[in-house]
Amino acid sequence: MEPTQDFATPVTPSSDFGFTPVAPEPTPQSPVAYDGLPPDDVAAINELGQTYDAFCAELGKTIIGQQQVIENLAICLFARGHALLMGVPGLAKTLLVSSVAQTFDLSFNRIQFTPDLMPADITGTDIIQETGTGGRREFQFIKGPLFANIVLADEINRAPAKTQSAMLEAMQEHKVTVLGNTYTLAPPFFVLATQNPIEQEGTYPLPEAQLDRFMFLIEVGYPSAEEEKRIARETTGAAKGKLAQLLGGEKILAFQQLVRRVPVPEHIYDYAVSIVRKTRPTEGDAPAWLKELVGWGAGPRAVQYLILGAKARAALKGSYMVRMEDIEAVASPVLAHRVITNFAAESQGMTSKKVVERLVAEMRTQTQSPS
């Protein structure tokens, strides 16, 4: 985790540090146009769908199973979101993320978060360098591991609050601030953080405000028996070659802008607003059973990420318009970490994910039933 010997140029800090959740991603690359896609959006979506199929096939050379995890990672990447990965050790999370970076020809850094990790350890710091003229010295900024396209924040809840705060600024603003100077992070920028659901001793739980910055909560489960047999056979033999590079950073940025242009029918917007409002126990729209189990519901940022996630999924599947199945597919990863259950839910074994799944099932039934 040593900082690379690379110098960064400071930029003028942004004067807009609003607290409203209406803007989940004030990224520096948003207003920039990139070439490389067909001028027709239909043809561009076809190209994105073909690229995604090739991407899944390429990852299949090193990652066995985990198709849903791969799909959710791709949705986050093309929607300009960040993901929180939850899974026990040994499920190839690091290998998966590094393989994604290799396939997309993106720079990748892994940060192992520990209780003694300080903000300068991840953002970088100023050091004294010889100028080569008359023995004069001056401070120059050395970039930390945050300066990469894909950053794996391993066990992010083991770092103290000040380090988590530095990571939060990078995720939200796509910038880091060191000694009063602000430095931009090159796009595309994607943070994938992991948490161990088993061991919580000696950790610093992420506050709800920081959890809300993650677009998806992606749960990584155990492989099936057949997949585990393949893992034993294919990972204990000869080393495999490098993965093919399918996309570069510029093309990914172009696809990210394409995703934003995917049309959304009005009833999909209504669905997104309705399901988010139903998660709030203080709202009249919330069902009676939920009010007994949930202490706090999802905020407006969840509505934005539901729409963005549905747009990205539709485009990856080769669809030219968001469908109901797209928003239903992203409902659980978007809402599960934003719905806070109470003690009554814990005593009944009702998790946030089960609450969201029940909401989705009820709303599907209401939609299908005759009026």
C-alpha positions as CSV (number, residue, x, y, z in Angstrom):
1,M,0.0,0.0,0.0
2,E,3.0,2.3,-0.5
3,P,2.2,5.5,-2.4
4,T,3.3,5.6,-6.0
5,Q,5.9,8.2,-7.0
6,D,3.5,10.3,-9.0
7,F,2.9,14.0,-8.6
8,A,-0.5,15.6,-8.7
9,T,-1.4,19.1,-9.6
10,P,-3.8,20.9,-7.1
11,V,-7.0,22.4,-8.4
12,T,-9.1,25.1,-6.9
13,P,-11.5,23.6,-4.4
14,S,-15.1,23.6,-5.3
15,S,-17.3,26.2,-3.6
16,D,-20.4,23.9,-3.7
17,F,-20.4,21.5,-0.8
18,G,-24.2,21.3,-0.4
19,F,-25.7,18.8,2.0
20,T,-28.8,17.9,0.0
21,P,-29.0,14.3,-1.2
22,V,-30.6,15.4,-4.5
23,A,-27.2,15.2,-6.2
24,P,-25.6,11.9,-5.5
25,E,-22.7,12.4,-8.0
26,P,-21.3,15.8,-8.7
27,T,-18.5,14.3,-10.8
28,P,-16.0,16.3,-12.7
29,Q,-16.5,14.2,-15.9
30,S,-20.2,14.7,-16.2
31,P,-20.3,17.6,-18.7
32,V,-17.6,16.2,-21.0
33,A,-18.5,14.4,-24.2
34,Y,-16.6,11.4,-25.4
35,D,-16.4,9.9,-28.9
36,G,-16.1,6.3,-29.9
37,L,-19.8,5.2,-29.8
38,P,-22.2,5.0,-32.8
39,P,-24.2,8.2,-33.2
40,D,-27.4,6.3,-32.9
41,D,-28.2,5.4,-29.3
42,V,-29.9,2.1,-30.4
43,A,-26.7,0.9,-32.1
44,A,-24.7,2.1,-29.1
45,I,-26.9,0.1,-26.7
46,N,-26.4,-2.9,-28.9
47,E,-22.7,-2.4,-28.7
48,L,-22.9,-2.1,-24.9
49,G,-24.9,-5.3,-24.6
50,Q,-22.3,-7.2,-26.8
51,T,-19.5,-5.8,-24.7
52,Y,-21.2,-6.9,-21.5
53,D,-21.6,-10.4,-22.8
54,A,-17.9,-10.5,-23.8
55,F,-17.0,-9.1,-20.4
56,C,-18.9,-11.9,-18.6
57,A,-17.3,-14.5,-20.8
58,E,-13.9,-13.1,-20.1
59,L,-14.4,-13.0,-16.3
60,G,-15.6,-16.6,-16.5
61,K,-12.0,-17.6,-17.3
62,T,-11.0,-16.7,-13.7
63,I,-14.2,-16.3,-11.7
64,I,-16.4,-19.4,-11.3
65,G,-20.0,-18.6,-10.6
66,Q,-21.1,-15.3,-9.0
67,Q,-23.0,-14.2,-12.1
68,Q,-25.4,-12.0,-10.0
69,V,-22.4,-10.3,-8.3
70,I,-20.7,-9.7,-11.6
71,E,-24.0,-8.2,-13.0
72,N,-24.4,-5.9,-10.0
73,L,-20.8,-4.7,-10.2
74,A,-21.2,-3.9,-13.9
75,I,-24.4,-2.0,-13.2
76,C,-22.6,0.1,-10.5
77,L,-19.7,0.8,-12.8
78,F,-21.8,2.0,-15.8
79,A,-24.1,4.0,-13.5
80,R,-21.2,5.8,-11.9
81,G,-22.0,4.3,-8.5
82,H,-20.0,2.7,-5.7
83,A,-20.6,-0.7,-4.2
84,L,-20.4,-2.2,-0.7
85,L,-19.5,-5.9,-0.9
86,M,-20.6,-8.2,2.0
87,G,-19.2,-11.7,2.3
88,V,-17.1,-14.0,4.3
89,P,-13.3,-14.3,3.6
90,G,-12.2,-16.6,0.8
91,L,-14.9,-15.9,-1.8
92,A,-12.5,-14.3,-4.4
93,K,-13.7,-10.8,-3.8
94,T,-10.3,-9.3,-4.4
95,L,-9.7,-11.5,-7.5
96,L,-13.0,-10.5,-8.9
97,V,-12.3,-6.8,-8.6
98,S,-8.8,-7.0,-9.9
99,S,-10.1,-9.1,-12.9
100,V,-12.7,-6.4,-13.6
101,A,-10.0,-3.8,-13.7
102,Q,-7.8,-5.9,-16.0
103,T,-10.7,-6.6,-18.4
104,F,-11.5,-2.9,-18.6
105,D,-7.9,-1.8,-18.8
106,L,-8.3,0.3,-15.6
107,S,-5.8,1.0,-12.9
108,F,-6.5,-0.9,-9.7
109,N,-5.4,-0.4,-6.0
110,R,-6.3,-2.4,-3.0
111,I,-6.3,-0.8,0.5
112,Q,-6.4,-3.0,3.6
113,F,-8.1,-0.9,6.2
114,T,-6.8,-1.3,9.7
115,P,-7.4,0.6,13.0
116,D,-4.1,2.5,12.7
117,L,-4.7,3.6,9.0
118,M,-4.6,7.4,8.7
119,P,-6.1,9.6,6.0
120,A,-2.7,10.4,4.5
121,D,-2.1,6.7,4.0
122,I,-4.8,6.5,1.4
123,T,-4.9,10.1,0.0
124,G,-1.2,10.7,-0.2
125,T,1.0,13.4,1.4
126,D,3.5,16.2,0.8
127,I,7.2,15.2,1.1
128,I,10.4,17.2,0.7
129,Q,12.1,16.7,-2.6
130,E,15.4,17.9,-4.0
131,T,14.9,20.3,-6.9
132,G,18.3,19.6,-8.4
133,T,19.3,23.3,-8.4
134,G,21.6,24.6,-5.7
135,G,20.4,21.9,-3.2
136,R,17.0,23.7,-2.9
137,R,14.2,21.6,-1.5
138,E,10.4,22.0,-1.9
139,F,7.3,20.1,-1.0
140,Q,5.7,17.9,-3.6
141,F,2.5,15.8,-3.3
142,I,2.9,12.0,-3.6
143,K,-0.3,10.3,-4.6
144,G,-1.8,7.7,-2.4
145,P,-3.6,4.5,-3.4
146,L,-6.9,6.3,-3.8
147,F,-5.5,7.6,-7.2
148,A,-6.7,4.7,-9.3
149,N,-9.8,4.0,-11.4
150,I,-10.9,1.1,-9.3
151,V,-10.2,1.0,-5.5
152,L,-10.9,-2.0,-3.3
153,A,-11.4,-0.8,0.3
154,D,-10.9,-4.1,2.1
155,E,-12.7,-4.2,5.5
156,I,-13.5,-0.5,5.4
157,N,-15.2,-0.7,8.8
158,R,-11.8,-1.4,10.5
159,A,-10.6,2.1,9.8
160,P,-11.2,5.0,12.2
161,A,-13.8,7.7,11.4
162,K,-11.3,10.3,10.1
163,T,-10.0,7.8,7.5
164,Q,-13.5,6.8,6.5
165,S,-14.3,10.5,6.1
166,A,-11.4,10.9,3.6
167,M,-12.8,7.9,1.7
168,L,-16.2,9.5,1.8
169,E,-15.0,12.7,0.2
170,A,-13.3,10.8,-2.6
171,M,-16.4,8.8,-3.3
172,Q,-18.8,11.8,-3.3
173,E,-16.7,14.6,-4.8
174,H,-14.2,12.6,-6.8
175,K,-11.5,14.7,-5.1
176,V,-9.2,14.5,-2.1
177,T,-8.0,17.3,0.1
178,V,-4.5,17.3,1.7
179,L,-3.1,20.2,3.7
180,G,-5.6,22.6,2.2
181,N,-5.0,21.6,-1.4
182,T,-7.6,19.7,-3.5
183,Y,-6.7,17.1,-6.1
184,T,-9.0,15.5,-8.7
185,L,-9.3,11.8,-9.2
186,A,-9.1,10.7,-12.8
187,P,-12.4,9.3,-14.1
188,P,-13.8,6.7,-14.2
189,F,-13.6,6.3,-10.4
190,F,-15.2,3.3,-8.7
191,V,-14.9,2.3,-5.1
192,L,-15.7,-1.2,-4.0
193,A,-15.6,-1.6,-0.2
194,T,-15.9,-4.9,1.7
195,Q,-17.1,-5.8,5.1
196,N,-16.9,-9.1,7.0
197,P,-20.3,-10.0,8.3
198,I,-18.9,-12.4,10.9
199,E,-16.3,-10.5,12.9
200,Q,-17.4,-7.1,14.2
201,E,-15.1,-6.9,17.2
202,G,-12.6,-3.9,17.0
203,T,-14.5,-2.3,14.1
204,Y,-15.9,1.2,13.4
205,P,-19.4,0.6,11.9
206,L,-20.1,2.8,9.0
207,P,-22.6,5.5,9.8
208,E,-25.9,5.6,7.9
209,A,-24.8,8.8,6.1
210,Q,-21.8,6.9,4.6
211,L,-23.7,3.8,3.9
212,D,-26.1,5.9,1.8
213,R,-23.2,6.9,-0.5
214,F,-23.0,3.3,-1.7
215,M,-25.2,2.7,-4.6
216,F,-25.4,-1.1,-4.1
217,L,-25.0,-3.5,-1.2
218,I,-23.8,-6.7,-3.0
219,E,-24.0,-9.9,-1.0
220,V,-21.5,-12.6,-2.0
221,G,-22.6,-16.1,-1.1
222,Y,-21.0,-19.5,-1.1
223,P,-20.7,-21.3,-4.4
224,S,-22.8,-24.3,-5.3
225,A,-21.4,-27.8,-4.9
226,E,-20.7,-28.0,-8.7
227,E,-19.0,-24.6,-8.7
228,E,-16.9,-25.5,-5.7
229,K,-15.8,-28.7,-7.5
230,R,-14.8,-26.6,-10.5
231,I,-12.9,-24.2,-8.2
232,A,-10.9,-27.2,-6.8
233,R,-10.2,-28.5,-10.3
234,E,-9.4,-25.3,-12.1
235,T,-7.5,-23.2,-9.5
236,T,-5.1,-25.9,-8.5
237,G,-3.6,-26.6,-11.9
238,A,-1.5,-24.5,-14.3
239,A,-1.6,-20.8,-14.0
240,K,-3.9,-19.1,-16.5
241,G,-3.0,-16.3,-18.8
242,K,-4.0,-12.6,-18.6
243,L,-7.5,-11.6,-19.4
244,A,-8.2,-9.7,-22.7
245,Q,-8.7,-5.9,-22.4
246,L,-12.2,-5.2,-23.8
247,L,-12.6,-1.5,-22.9
248,G,-10.6,1.6,-22.0
249,G,-11.5,4.4,-19.7
250,E,-12.7,6.7,-22.4
251,K,-15.1,4.1,-23.8
252,I,-16.4,3.4,-20.3
253,L,-17.1,7.1,-19.8
254,A,-19.0,7.2,-23.1
255,F,-21.1,4.2,-22.0
256,Q,-21.8,5.9,-18.7
257,Q,-23.3,8.8,-20.5
258,L,-25.2,6.5,-22.8
259,V,-26.8,4.9,-19.7
260,R,-28.1,8.2,-18.6
261,R,-30.0,8.7,-21.8
262,V,-31.9,5.4,-21.6
263,P,-35.7,6.4,-21.5
264,V,-37.8,5.6,-18.5
265,P,-41.6,5.3,-18.7
266,E,-43.6,7.3,-16.3
267,H,-44.9,4.3,-14.4
268,I,-41.4,3.3,-13.5
269,Y,-40.8,6.7,-11.9
270,D,-44.0,6.2,-9.9
271,Y,-42.9,2.7,-8.8
272,A,-39.5,4.0,-7.6
273,V,-41.0,6.8,-5.6
274,S,-43.7,4.5,-4.2
275,I,-41.5,1.7,-3.0
276,V,-39.0,4.1,-1.3
277,R,-41.9,5.9,0.5
278,K,-43.3,2.6,1.6
279,T,-40.0,1.9,3.4
280,R,-40.5,4.8,5.8
281,P,-42.5,3.8,8.8
282,T,-43.7,7.4,9.4
283,E,-45.3,7.7,6.0
284,G,-48.9,6.9,5.4
285,D,-48.0,4.8,2.4
286,A,-46.0,2.3,4.6
287,P,-47.9,-1.0,5.2
288,A,-48.8,-1.8,8.8
289,W,-46.5,-4.8,9.1
290,L,-43.5,-2.7,8.0
291,K,-44.2,0.0,10.7
292,E,-43.7,-2.7,13.4
293,L,-40.3,-3.8,11.9
294,V,-38.5,-0.8,10.5
295,G,-37.0,2.1,12.5
296,W,-35.8,4.2,9.6
297,G,-36.5,4.1,5.8
298,A,-34.6,5.0,2.7
299,G,-34.1,8.6,1.6
300,P,-34.4,10.4,-1.8
301,R,-31.0,9.2,-3.0
302,A,-32.5,5.7,-3.1
303,V,-35.0,6.9,-5.7
304,Q,-32.2,8.2,-7.8
305,Y,-30.1,5.0,-7.6
306,L,-33.2,2.9,-8.4
307,I,-33.6,4.7,-11.6
308,L,-29.9,4.8,-12.5
309,G,-29.5,1.1,-11.7
310,A,-32.6,0.2,-13.7
311,K,-31.2,2.2,-16.7
312,A,-27.8,0.5,-16.5
313,R,-29.4,-2.9,-16.2
314,A,-31.6,-2.3,-19.2
315,A,-28.7,-1.1,-21.3
316,L,-26.5,-4.1,-20.3
317,K,-29.3,-6.5,-21.2
318,G,-29.7,-4.8,-24.7
319,S,-33.0,-3.1,-23.9
320,Y,-33.8,0.3,-25.3
321,M,-36.1,1.3,-22.4
322,V,-36.3,0.5,-18.7
323,R,-38.8,-2.3,-17.9
324,M,-40.4,-3.2,-14.6
325,E,-38.2,-6.3,-14.2
326,D,-35.1,-4.0,-14.3
327,I,-36.2,-1.8,-11.4
328,E,-37.4,-4.9,-9.4
329,A,-33.9,-6.5,-10.0
330,V,-32.1,-3.5,-8.5
331,A,-34.5,-2.9,-5.6
332,S,-32.8,-5.2,-3.1
333,P,-29.2,-4.1,-3.6
334,V,-30.3,-0.4,-3.6
335,L,-32.6,-0.5,-0.5
336,A,-31.2,-3.3,1.7
337,H,-28.6,-1.1,3.4
338,R,-30.9,1.9,3.6
339,V,-33.7,0.2,5.5
340,I,-32.9,0.1,9.2
341,T,-34.8,-2.6,11.1
342,N,-35.5,-2.5,14.8
343,F,-35.3,-5.0,17.6
344,A,-38.7,-6.5,16.8
345,A,-37.5,-7.4,13.4
346,E,-34.3,-8.9,14.7
347,S,-36.2,-11.1,17.2
348,Q,-38.3,-12.4,14.3
349,G,-35.3,-13.0,12.0
350,M,-36.6,-10.3,9.6
351,T,-33.6,-8.7,7.9
352,S,-33.7,-5.5,5.8
353,K,-33.3,-7.6,2.6
354,K,-36.4,-9.7,3.5
355,V,-38.3,-6.5,4.2
356,V,-37.5,-5.2,0.7
357,E,-38.2,-8.5,-1.0
358,R,-41.7,-8.6,0.7
359,L,-42.4,-5.0,-0.4
360,V,-41.4,-5.9,-4.0
361,A,-43.6,-9.0,-4.0
362,E,-46.6,-7.1,-2.6
363,M,-46.2,-4.3,-5.1
364,R,-46.0,-6.8,-8.0
365,T,-49.2,-8.4,-6.8
366,Q,-51.0,-5.1,-6.6
367,T,-49.8,-4.2,-10.1
368,Q,-51.0,-7.5,-11.6
369,S,-54.4,-7.6,-9.8
370,P,-57.3,-6.1,-11.6
371,S,-58.3,-2.6,-10.5
